[in-house]
Amino acid sequence: MSIGELACTYACLILTDEGIPITAEKIATLLKAANVECESYWPGLFAKLAEKKNINDLIMNVGAGGGGGAPAVAAPGGGGGAAAAAAPPPEEKKEEIEEESDDELGFGLFDS
């Protein structure tokens, strides 16, 4: 990520936080006030993004996954291959390791 991209991202976040409509001019003004030089096309690109997307929604969905995975495709020629490919593999049971307390080991943190 370039300095210009990062600076425009922060400018959009600042404008959104303050409730100010995001425009290329306002982004450029913030960059100028911060003494950040970037390519002239970045503020316009970020302003167009802000027109189409709600910045608050983007922030809230940062960790959200994208679309679902690709569907499984059966190999041609297999008689039962399609049914086998459609069935998910059985989940392996994970063994849970129980932690022993200090009392069970015969000593404690504050024993002298």
Protein Blocks (a to p, Z undefined) as FASTA:
>chain_A
ZZklmmmmmmmmmmmmnopacdfklmmmmmmmnopacdfklmmmmmmmmmmpcfklmmmm
mmpccdddddddddehiaklmmmmmpccddddddddddddfklnopafkbZZ
